[in-house]
Amino acid sequence: TPPTANLAHASYEAQLEYKRLFVVEALERIAKLEAEVLPTHASPEQWRYRNGAQYVVTADGVGYRQPGTHKAQLITVDPLTTELIGDGLRDLDPEKLAPSNEIAFRASLSTNEVLACLIGLGKPRDYFAARKHLEELGVVGVSFAFATLEGRFRAGVTPLFGKENILETYGDYDLSVSASSFAQVNPLAAGELYRAAVELIGTGDACVDLYGGSGGLAFHLAQAYQRVTVVEINPDAVERGEADGQRLGIERVQFQRGDAAQISSLEADLISLDPPRSGLSPEALEVVVNAGAPKILYVSCDPGTWARDVARLNRGGYKLTHVQPWDFYPQTSHVEVLSLLELE
């Protein structure tokens, strides 16, 4: 199993309870708050649930970096990813992937298509053989990203062959994803969370979705709110979101490229938050508290930073009225949190 599967030794029921207790502990120790933490919502699939993965490429094969080191644990099958990716690793020839340092895959459970992004140094023309190899294996689109210290995709992505995006089903909508973009890698679980969020928030007029990405959650929130404004700093996410909204005919969702921490004023009946693992910056927290929205929907991928932010929101007058862990990553210690805070 991959080194990330650090809970694979436990039964799935035990994993779900561990993740619930992880959220309970974060809430009590970090936020210093008491609230009912509902049982962890199980993932529809316990294995083969990931539609995206990124592997290190070595002369001997592909695999995961060992936690805390630069050593690679080579694998020929990945039991966490869909068969399109996990079983396809057997056919990869590392010599033909040169000069790549890493390779990212994105598959669609809906269309059975696979995209790949080669990551490394040099020029796009240096990756002709690698592109050809992936094309021969049935990959429908290949791109190249220059590896930088700032991040794998910060220097931009160059298409090399075929499709740049494919469609994947998230809840009620088919949304575009690419090999290099952020999108939830467990689309079945994410889709269930999006639908649950709609049931949780009630109805209203204006919703602002901070850190909204390409709109997977926002499109669902628009079923309950008349106007949803997505604020997202990543231009690629905004571009894909706008294209999806136009294709789906969802006029209630508008995208605004920007930093949540730099919004001067914010008026909404509901603020939705789905920040990165680091949580909200102090500036963004102040923006949210000062807005005084009646409800805040907070989706988090890190209970620790979530609890820290919830403590600040609580001091700003908000009470936790719903907390439930969601399992997007079975066999691992990662857990999502779906929560609702309401102004007292």
C-alpha positions as CSV (number, residue, x, y, z in Angstrom):
1,T,0.0,0.0,0.0
2,P,1.1,3.6,-0.5
3,P,2.8,5.3,2.4
4,T,-0.1,7.7,2.6
5,A,-2.4,4.8,3.6
6,N,-1.5,5.0,7.3
7,L,-4.9,3.7,8.5
8,A,-5.2,0.7,6.2
9,H,-4.4,-1.6,9.1
10,A,-7.7,-0.7,10.8
11,S,-11.2,-1.7,10.0
12,Y,-13.2,0.9,8.1
13,E,-15.6,1.4,11.1
14,A,-12.6,2.1,13.3
15,Q,-11.2,4.6,10.8
16,L,-14.5,6.5,10.8
17,E,-14.6,6.7,14.6
18,Y,-10.9,7.8,14.7
19,K,-11.7,10.6,12.4
20,R,-14.7,11.7,14.5
21,L,-12.6,11.8,17.6
22,F,-9.9,13.7,15.8
23,V,-12.4,16.5,15.1
24,V,-13.7,16.3,18.7
25,E,-10.2,16.6,20.0
26,A,-9.4,19.6,17.8
27,L,-12.6,21.3,18.8
28,E,-12.0,20.8,22.5
29,R,-8.2,21.4,22.6
30,I,-7.8,24.2,20.0
31,A,-11.2,26.0,19.9
32,K,-12.0,25.3,23.5
33,L,-15.6,24.7,22.5
34,E,-18.1,22.0,23.0
35,A,-20.5,21.0,20.2
36,E,-22.0,17.7,19.1
37,V,-19.8,16.1,16.5
38,L,-21.9,13.8,14.3
39,P,-20.6,10.4,13.2
40,T,-18.2,10.5,10.2
41,H,-20.0,10.3,6.9
42,A,-18.5,7.4,5.1
43,S,-17.0,7.5,1.6
44,P,-19.1,5.6,-1.0
45,E,-15.9,3.7,-1.8
46,Q,-13.2,2.5,0.6
47,W,-10.7,1.7,-2.1
48,R,-10.2,2.9,-5.7
49,Y,-11.8,6.2,-4.9
50,R,-9.2,8.7,-6.1
51,N,-9.6,10.2,-9.6
52,G,-6.3,12.1,-9.3
53,A,-2.7,11.3,-8.1
54,Q,0.8,12.6,-8.5
55,Y,3.8,10.3,-8.5
56,V,7.6,10.7,-8.4
57,V,9.4,9.3,-11.5
58,T,12.7,7.5,-11.1
59,A,14.9,5.4,-13.4
60,D,13.4,2.3,-11.7
61,G,9.8,3.2,-11.8
62,V,7.1,5.5,-10.3
63,G,5.9,5.8,-6.8
64,Y,5.3,8.1,-3.7
65,R,7.8,10.0,-1.8
66,Q,8.3,8.6,1.7
67,P,7.0,11.0,4.3
68,G,9.6,13.4,5.5
69,T,12.2,12.2,3.0
70,H,13.2,12.4,-0.7
71,K,13.2,8.6,-1.0
72,A,10.6,7.0,-3.3
73,Q,8.5,4.0,-2.5
74,L,8.0,2.5,-5.9
75,I,4.6,0.9,-6.8
76,T,3.2,-0.9,-9.8
77,V,-0.4,-0.8,-8.6
78,D,-2.1,2.0,-6.6
79,P,-5.1,0.6,-4.7
80,L,-6.3,4.1,-3.7
81,T,-6.8,5.4,-7.3
82,T,-9.3,4.4,-9.9
83,E,-8.3,1.4,-12.0
84,L,-7.6,3.7,-14.9
85,I,-4.7,5.2,-13.0
86,G,-3.8,2.6,-10.4
87,D,-3.6,-0.4,-12.7
88,G,-2.2,1.6,-15.6
89,L,1.0,2.2,-13.6
90,R,2.1,-1.4,-14.6
91,D,2.4,-0.2,-18.3
92,L,4.5,2.9,-17.6
93,D,8.1,2.7,-18.8
94,P,10.2,5.1,-16.7
95,E,12.8,5.4,-19.3
96,K,10.3,6.7,-21.8
97,L,9.0,9.3,-19.2
98,A,12.4,11.0,-19.0
99,P,13.3,13.7,-18.3
100,S,10.2,13.9,-16.0
101,N,10.7,14.2,-12.3
102,E,7.0,13.7,-11.5
103,I,3.8,12.9,-13.3
104,A,0.3,13.9,-12.4
105,F,-2.8,12.0,-13.5
106,R,-6.5,12.9,-13.6
107,A,-9.1,10.3,-14.6
108,S,-12.8,10.7,-15.0
109,L,-15.1,8.1,-13.3
110,S,-17.8,9.4,-15.6
111,T,-16.1,9.2,-19.1
112,N,-13.3,6.7,-18.4
113,E,-10.7,9.2,-19.8
114,V,-7.3,9.9,-18.4
115,L,-5.2,13.1,-18.5
116,A,-1.5,13.4,-17.6
117,C,0.9,16.3,-16.8
118,L,4.6,15.7,-17.0
119,I,6.6,17.7,-14.5
120,G,10.3,18.5,-14.7
121,L,13.0,20.8,-16.1
122,G,13.8,21.7,-19.6
123,K,11.6,22.7,-22.5
124,P,8.3,21.2,-23.7
125,R,10.1,19.8,-26.8
126,D,12.2,17.6,-24.5
127,Y,9.1,15.6,-23.6
128,F,8.1,14.4,-27.1
129,A,9.0,10.7,-26.3
130,A,7.2,10.9,-23.0
131,R,4.1,12.4,-24.6
132,K,4.2,9.7,-27.3
133,H,4.5,7.0,-24.7
134,L,1.4,8.2,-22.8
135,E,-0.6,8.7,-26.0
136,E,0.1,5.1,-26.9
137,L,-1.1,4.0,-23.5
138,G,-4.5,5.7,-24.2
139,V,-4.1,8.9,-22.3
140,V,-6.4,11.5,-24.0
141,G,-4.4,14.6,-23.1
142,V,-0.8,15.4,-22.0
143,S,0.6,18.6,-20.7
144,F,3.9,19.8,-19.3
145,A,4.7,21.9,-16.2
146,F,8.1,23.3,-15.4
147,A,9.2,22.3,-11.9
148,T,9.8,25.3,-9.7
149,L,10.6,25.8,-6.0
150,E,7.4,27.8,-5.6
151,G,5.2,25.0,-6.7
152,R,4.7,22.4,-9.4
153,F,2.3,24.4,-11.5
154,R,3.2,28.0,-10.6
155,A,5.1,28.6,-13.8
156,G,2.1,27.6,-16.0
157,V,1.2,24.5,-17.9
158,T,1.9,23.9,-21.6
159,P,-0.4,21.5,-23.6
160,L,1.5,18.9,-25.5
161,F,-1.3,16.7,-27.0
162,G,-5.0,16.2,-27.0
163,K,-7.5,17.4,-24.4
164,E,-6.7,19.9,-21.7
165,N,-9.9,19.1,-19.7
166,I,-12.3,16.2,-19.2
167,L,-15.7,16.1,-17.5
168,E,-16.2,14.5,-14.0
169,T,-19.5,14.2,-12.1
170,Y,-19.6,16.0,-8.8
171,G,-23.1,15.7,-7.2
172,D,-25.6,17.1,-9.7
173,Y,-23.2,18.5,-12.3
174,D,-20.6,17.4,-14.8
175,L,-17.6,19.7,-14.2
176,S,-14.3,20.2,-16.0
177,V,-11.1,19.0,-14.5
178,S,-7.5,18.9,-15.7
179,A,-4.4,17.0,-14.6
180,S,-2.8,20.1,-13.1
181,S,-5.7,21.8,-11.5
182,F,-7.1,21.4,-7.9
183,A,-10.3,19.5,-7.7
184,Q,-11.6,17.1,-5.1
185,V,-10.1,13.6,-5.9
186,N,-13.0,11.7,-4.4
187,P,-15.8,12.9,-6.6
188,L,-18.4,10.6,-5.2
189,A,-17.8,11.7,-1.6
190,A,-17.5,15.4,-2.6
191,G,-20.8,15.2,-4.5
192,E,-22.6,13.9,-1.5
193,L,-21.1,16.7,0.7
194,Y,-22.2,19.3,-1.8
195,R,-25.8,18.0,-1.7
196,A,-25.7,17.8,2.1
197,A,-24.6,21.4,2.2
198,V,-27.6,22.5,0.2
199,E,-29.9,20.8,2.8
200,L,-28.0,22.5,5.6
201,I,-28.0,26.1,4.6
202,G,-31.7,26.9,4.0
203,T,-32.6,29.4,1.4
204,G,-31.7,33.1,0.9
205,D,-30.7,35.8,-1.5
206,A,-27.0,36.5,-1.6
207,C,-24.2,34.0,-1.0
208,V,-20.5,34.7,-1.2
209,D,-18.3,31.6,-1.7
210,L,-14.7,32.4,-0.6
211,Y,-11.9,30.1,-1.9
212,G,-14.5,28.8,-4.3
213,G,-12.2,27.1,-6.8
214,S,-14.0,26.3,-10.1
215,G,-17.4,26.3,-8.5
216,G,-18.2,22.7,-7.6
217,L,-19.8,23.8,-4.3
218,A,-21.1,27.1,-5.6
219,F,-23.2,25.5,-8.4
220,H,-25.0,23.5,-5.7
221,L,-25.5,26.4,-3.4
222,A,-27.2,28.2,-6.2
223,Q,-30.0,25.7,-5.9
224,A,-30.9,27.5,-2.6
225,Y,-29.6,31.1,-3.0
226,Q,-30.6,33.6,-5.7
227,R,-27.0,34.9,-6.3
228,V,-23.8,33.2,-5.6
229,T,-20.5,35.0,-6.0
230,V,-17.4,32.9,-6.1
231,V,-14.1,34.6,-5.0
232,E,-11.1,32.6,-6.2
233,I,-7.5,33.7,-6.7
234,N,-6.5,31.1,-9.2
235,P,-7.1,32.3,-12.8
236,D,-7.3,28.7,-14.2
237,A,-10.0,27.8,-11.7
238,V,-12.0,30.9,-12.5
239,E,-11.7,30.2,-16.3
240,R,-12.9,26.7,-15.9
241,G,-15.7,27.7,-13.6
242,E,-17.0,30.4,-15.9
243,A,-16.9,28.0,-18.8
244,D,-18.8,25.3,-16.8
245,G,-21.4,27.7,-15.7
246,Q,-22.0,28.9,-19.2
247,R,-22.2,25.3,-20.5
248,L,-24.6,24.3,-17.7
249,G,-26.7,27.4,-18.0
250,I,-26.3,28.3,-14.4
251,E,-26.8,32.1,-14.4
252,R,-27.0,32.5,-10.6
253,V,-23.2,31.9,-10.1
254,Q,-20.7,34.6,-10.9
255,F,-17.0,34.4,-10.5
256,Q,-14.7,37.1,-9.2
257,R,-10.9,36.6,-9.3
258,G,-9.4,37.9,-6.1
259,D,-7.9,37.3,-2.7
260,A,-10.4,36.7,0.1
261,A,-8.1,38.5,2.5
262,Q,-8.2,41.7,0.4
263,I,-12.0,42.2,0.1
264,S,-12.9,45.6,1.4
265,S,-16.5,44.9,2.2
266,L,-18.7,41.9,2.0
267,E,-22.5,41.7,2.2
268,A,-24.2,38.3,2.1
269,D,-26.9,36.2,3.8
270,L,-24.5,33.2,3.7
271,I,-20.7,33.1,3.5
272,S,-19.3,29.8,2.3
273,L,-15.6,28.9,3.1
274,D,-13.5,26.1,1.7
275,P,-9.9,27.3,2.3
276,P,-6.6,25.5,1.8
277,R,-5.2,23.3,4.5
278,S,-3.7,26.3,6.2
279,G,-7.2,27.7,6.9
280,L,-8.1,31.4,6.9
281,S,-5.5,34.1,7.2
282,P,-6.0,36.6,10.0
283,E,-7.0,39.2,7.4
284,A,-9.6,36.9,5.8
285,L,-11.0,36.0,9.2
286,E,-11.5,39.7,10.0
287,V,-13.2,40.2,6.6
288,V,-15.6,37.3,7.4
289,V,-16.3,38.4,11.0
290,N,-16.9,42.1,10.0
291,A,-19.3,41.1,7.3
292,G,-21.8,39.9,9.9
293,A,-23.5,37.3,7.6
294,P,-26.3,35.4,9.4
295,K,-24.7,32.1,8.4
296,I,-21.3,30.7,7.6
297,L,-20.8,27.4,5.9
298,Y,-17.2,26.2,6.6
299,V,-15.8,23.2,4.8
300,S,-12.3,22.2,5.9
301,C,-9.7,19.7,5.0
302,D,-7.8,20.2,8.3
303,P,-9.6,20.0,11.7
304,G,-6.7,21.8,13.4
305,T,-6.9,25.0,11.4
306,W,-10.7,24.7,11.2
307,A,-10.9,24.7,15.0
308,R,-8.5,27.7,15.3
309,D,-10.7,29.6,12.9
310,V,-13.9,28.5,14.5
311,A,-12.6,29.9,17.8
312,R,-12.2,33.3,16.2
313,L,-15.6,33.2,14.6
314,N,-17.1,32.2,18.0
315,R,-15.5,35.3,19.6
316,G,-17.1,37.3,16.8
317,G,-20.6,36.1,17.8
318,Y,-21.0,32.9,15.8
319,K,-22.2,29.6,17.3
320,L,-21.5,26.2,15.8
321,T,-24.8,24.6,15.0
322,H,-23.6,21.6,12.8
323,V,-20.4,19.7,12.8
324,Q,-19.8,16.5,10.9
325,P,-16.6,14.8,9.7
326,W,-16.6,13.5,6.1
327,D,-14.3,10.8,4.8
328,F,-12.9,11.8,1.5
329,Y,-9.7,9.8,2.0
330,P,-10.3,6.2,3.3
331,Q,-7.3,4.3,4.5
332,T,-5.5,7.6,5.4
333,S,-5.7,9.9,8.5
334,H,-7.0,12.9,6.5
335,V,-10.6,14.1,7.2
336,E,-12.9,16.8,5.9
337,V,-15.3,18.8,8.1
338,L,-18.6,20.1,7.1
339,S,-19.8,22.8,9.6
340,L,-22.4,25.5,9.9
341,L,-22.1,28.6,12.2
342,E,-24.9,31.0,12.9
343,L,-24.8,34.5,14.3
344,E,-26.2,34.6,17.8
